[in-house]
Amino acid sequence: MHVRDFEEEARRRLSPPVWDYLAGGSGDESAVHANQAVLDRLGLHPRVLTGTAGPDLGTTLLGRPLRVPLGVAPMAHHRLFHPEGEVATAQGAGSAGALFIASIFANRTLQEMAGAASGPLWLQLYWLRRRDQLEKLVASAEEAGFGALVLTVDAPVVARRPRDLRNAFSVPADVRAVNLDSSVMTTTHRAVAGTSALAAHSAEQFDTSVGWADLAWLRGRTKLPLLLKGVLTAQDARLAVEHGMDGVVVSNHGGRQLPGAVTAVAALPEIAAEVRGRCAVLVDGAFRHGSDVLKALALGADTVLIGRPALWGLTCGGSTGVAAVLGLLRDELAEAMLLCGLPELNLVDRTLLHPHDRPPGGRPA
């Protein structure tokens, strides 16, 4: 069994427009393909005869224990992929010992997701024009027991995604973002040929004027840890720390936003070196093997987020499918650590990468 087996089955089950929404990227989709290509070019440098047995995958994230250094990245509208939506995803992630970051555009209530989650549960936000909606969500997340908030900052608008434009993609009216006022979501259900309802919605509802100074408003409304998602430069990572953020998610949005954006894996070492010890560093983008996860940890990530594969699993088997995908990556990571002679995660550093592949920065030896 391989993660790609879930991809093939999910593609068979989903309608072409929904599959294109999930699989597609912006522009010519070169950033989607580059994410995987950069990982593939990194070679591992194993040590032998280390006496390693049964690697320990346990770690901590923002001071909380995590059974595996894995999480499900925030993605909208899980009911497009399974009737149980984010409840099934939360259950599957918890079964695998992984973090689940729910989207602001989830189709299940915060309370339903919190009730289903047996592992760490965070909430992702976009900066909407209506700050009253953000304030309400933050208070509700705290009340429901969410552990952190993740503000996505690389999508002031939804970029042009040719597949969605060709399909005039819109979210069915019965697949609702139930944690937001209905007036915030009206345009997601309307599209005409050559347009995307999601792009129209972002242009209408997202606040493009937000700057670093605005983070103080959000920081002042919650005691929960705050992370910024979509950081790709060391300069912005440093600014995040200076503005009181507790972590960054290194991400190019799965190749769905800026065409030609640097890959998260390429940006990771410099960012990790810049903020080391001052905030948490998470990363997402095309992790399809346990060995891919190990490479990201060597480059300085604390936790690796899984995007599309989690929804492939959700499509194929609900909570069981999500747990199967994450469990497969977990088992492959343990195997890769064993084959590299590593008994625990705190021994993973950049010396694990072949000398010709080691970028500057990363986790120090």
N, C-alpha and C positions, 0 to 999 in steps of 0.2 A: 504494500500500500504506500502511496506517495501523495503528497498534497495536491499534485497536478491531477490525480484521479478524481478528486472532488471538483476540480475546475471543469473537467470534461463532463461530469454528470450534471453539474449545475447549469452549464450551458445548454445541455439537452432539455432540462426541465423548464427553464425560464423563457418567457416570450422574447423575441429578438429586441424590442425596444428596451426592456428591462435589463437584458444582458448587456446591451450597448451602454446603457447608463452606468452599469457596474464596471465594465471592462474598459470603457473609453477614457481618453485623456483630452487635453487641450491641443490645439494646433494640429500638427502632423503626428502627434503622440510619440514624438522622439523621446520626451522626458520619461514616459512610461517605460519604454524599452531600455533607456539608459540606466534606470534604477537597478534593474537586474544585471545588466552588463558590467557595471562597476563592481558589484559583489562577486560576480563570476571571475573577474580578473585578479581578485585577492587570493593568494595562496597561503595555506596554513603550513606551519613549520613545526611538526610534532617532535616531542621528545619520547624516548623509549626507555624501557627497563626502569620505570619510576616507582613500580610497586603500587600503582594506583588501582583502587577498586571502588566501585559504586560511588561515583561523584555526587557531591552534595550540591543541589541546585538552589538551595535556599538563599535568600538575600533580604535586604531591607530597602524600602523606598519611602522617602520622606519620614523616616523613623519608624515605619510600620513593617512588620514581617510580610514577606511574599514568598510563597512556596517555590515559585519559578520566576525567572526574570522575563516574563512574558505578559502582554496585555492585549486586549482588543481595542484597536484604534476607534475613535468616534466616527460613526458613519450614519447617515440619515435613513429613516424610513425602512426599518427592518421588516415591516409587514409586507413590503414588496417581495420578500424572499421566503417568508413563512408566516402562517396565520398568528402564531404566538408572538412574533416580533421580538422586541428587546427583552421580554421576559425569558424567552428561550435562550437568547444570547447570554444574559446574565447567569442563568442556570448552568449553561455549558462552560462559561469562563470559570465560574466558581468551582465546578467539578474538576477542572484541570489545574486549579490553584493559581489562576491568572487574574490580573486586573481587568476590569471592564470600564471603559470610558463611554458613557451614554451621550448621544447627540442631543443638542437643543431641539432637533427635529425628530425626536423619538416618537413612536406611535403608541407607546404604553406610558402610563403615568409614572411620575417619579416614585410614588408610593408602591406601585406594582413592581417596578424594577428593584426597589430596595427590599421588598419582601421576598423576591426570587433570588437575590444575590447571596451567595455564601462566601464570596471573596471580596476584595476591595472594589469599591464602586465610586467613580468620579463622574462629574457632569461637564460636558463641553458647551461653550457659549460662542455665539457670534455677537458682535457689537451692533445691536439693532438701533434704529433711530429712536424707538420708543424705550427710553431708559426705565420707564415704569415696569415694562415687561421683564427687563433684566433684573431689576431689583426684586420683583416678585419671584422670579426663578431662583435667585440666590437664596432668598429666605426659605423657599420651599425645599431646596436641596439640603440646606442645613437641617431643617426640621425632619426631613426624611432619612437623614443619616449618611448622606454622601460625604466622602472623605476629602475631596479636593475639587477645584474648579479649573478648567482648561480653556483659556480664551484663544480661539483661532484668529490669527492676525495676518494670514497671507491671502485672505479672500475678501477684500472690501467689496468686490463684486465676483460673481461666478464667471470664470473665463469662458470664451467661446469653445465649445466642445462639439466638433463637427457631427459626431454620431447623434447627439441629442438634437442638434439643429435639423439634421436630415429626417429624424423621426418625429419632429415636433413634440418632443417628450414632455409629458406632464404627469404628475402624481395623481392616481385615481382619487376621486372625491371621498372614498371611504377609507383612504389611508391618510389619516390626519396627524398633524403634530399636536398632540393632545395637551401638551404642557404650555402652549401659547394661546393667547386670545385668538379667536377665529379671524379677527380683522387683520391680524399680522400675516395670515396664510392665504389670503384670497387668490392671489395670482398663481399659486403653485398648481392649480387645477385647470388653468386655461392656457392653451398654446395653439398657434396656427402654423401652417406649413412654413418651414425655414426659421422657426423661432424655438426657443426653449423656455418653458414656463419657469424653470428654476432660475435661469439667468434674469428673466424679467422680475421675478420676486426679489432677488438680491439687489437689483438696481433700485427697486422701490423701497425696500425695508432696511438694508444695511447702511450704517453710517460711515461714509468714506472719509469724514473729516477728523476721525479720532487720531490723536497723537499720544506720545509718551506721557504727557502730563495728565491725560484723562485716566490713566491707570490708578491714580490716587482716588478717584471717585469709586472705582470698584473695590480697591483695597480697603476703603473706609466703610464698606458695607458688608464685610464678611471677615470672620476669623479663620476661615478655611484656607489651606494652602492654595496659592494661585500659580498657574503655569501658563506660559505662552507657547502656542503651537504654530509652527510655520517659520521658525527661526533658521536661517541659513548662513549667517555671518557671525564671526566672533564679536564684531562691534555691537550687533544687536543683542547677542547673548550677554555681553557686559552691561549694556543698558538695562536689560531685563533685571539683572541682579541689583543694579543701582536704583531701580524703581521698585524694589521690594518683592520681586517675584521669587517664588520658591523652586521653580524649575523651568526648563525649556524642553520643548519637543522639536527636535531637528527633523524637518519634513519639507518636501516639495509638493505635498498634498497628493501624493501618488501619481504625479505627473498630470494632474488635472487643472492646475492653475497656470502659472507663468510658463509659456512654451520656452523650452531651452534653459529652464532653471537648473542650477547645479543640483546634482543628486544629494540626498541627505547623507549618504555614506561618505561621499567626497568632502562634505562640509563638516562632518562629525569630529574628526581629530582636532581641528583648530578650535572648534567651539568647546570641546571637552577640556582642552588645555587651558582655555581662557577662564572658564568658570569652575575649574576643578575644586571640589570641597566647599564651594559656596552655594551651589544649588544642584538639584537633581537634573540629570540629562537623560532624556528618552529619545528614541529614534523610530521612525517608520519608513517604509518604502521597499517593497518587493522582496520581503523575507519569505523564502519558500522552502528552506532547508534548515535543520538544526545547526548545520555548519555555518550558514549565513548568520544566524543569531550569535554564534561564537565569535565570528569576525567583528560584528558590531560591538560586542562586549570588549574585545581587544582594542578597538578604536576609541573606547572611552564611554560607551553607553552604560547606563545603570539598568535600563529595562528596554526591551524591544517590543514595539507595538505591531500587531498583525492586522492588516486591513482586509483586502478582498478575500483571502483564503477563509477568514472567519465567516464571511457571508456565503462562500461556497458551501461550507459545512452546514450553515443554517438552512440553506436551500435543500440540501440533500437529506438532512435528518434532524432539523430543529436543534434542541439543546444537545442531543446526543451527537449530532454532526459537528457542532461547534467544539464540544469536548474532544471529539475524535481528532479534529484538525490540530487543536492546541496540544493534545496529548501526543500526537505524532511528532510535532516539533520539539516538544519536551524530551521525548525518548531519543530523538536524533541528536539533540544537544548533549544529552548525557553520554551517548555513544561517542560523539565527537570529542568530548572532554576526556573520556577514557582513552581514546586512541591518541590523543595529544599528551597523555600523561598528566592530566590535571585533576586533582581530587576535589577542588572546591573553586568557587567563582572568584574569590579574592586573589587567586594566583593567576588569573587571566590578565595578560598585559600585551603590549604591542610586540614583544619578542615572539609571540605566537605566530605572527605573520612573517612570511618569507622576507628576508632582508631587502630584496628588490621591490617588494610591495609595501614596505612600511612608510607611510606618510609621516611628516612631522606631527607632533602632538600625540593624541591618543592617550591610553592609560600607560603611565610610566612603568618601566621595569623595576 
